[in-house]
Amino acid sequence: ACPDHTEKGILWQLLDAEKNTGIKLTESYAMYPAASVSGLYFAHPESKYFTVDRITKDQIESYAKRKGMSVQELERWLGPNLGYEA
């Protein structure tokens, strides 16, 4: 699973997803109707499933900088995946 649900906003814009599917995103990036699902699917013979382990503070700091978000905001979104106490 992709732990950063804020990326859904970008996908929704690129795909014009609400217009094309009728699926809406809430302020917390949950999809409505609730039975909706989304994912990233890679069609390549060498593609493999992987998991994202606990995220370290230096990874959060780097990712926050690249996303243009504050560390605190990103910690809020990725709280369950943090490998440290925020």
Stockholm file with secondary structure:
# STOCKHOLM 1.0

chainA/1-86         ACPDHTEKGILWQLLDAEKNTGIKLTESYAMYPAASVSGLYFAHPESKYFTVDRITKDQIESYAKRKGMSVQELERWLGPNLGYEA
#=GR chainA/1-86 SS CCSCTTHHHHHHHHHTHHHHHCCEECTTSCEESTTCCCCCCCCCTTCCCCCCCCBCHHHHHHHHHHHTCCHHHHHHHHGGGBSSCC
#=GC SS_cons        CCSCTTHHHHHHHHHTHHHHHCCEECTTSCEESTTCCCCCCCCCTTCCCCCCCCBCHHHHHHHHHHHTCCHHHHHHHHGGGBSSCC
//
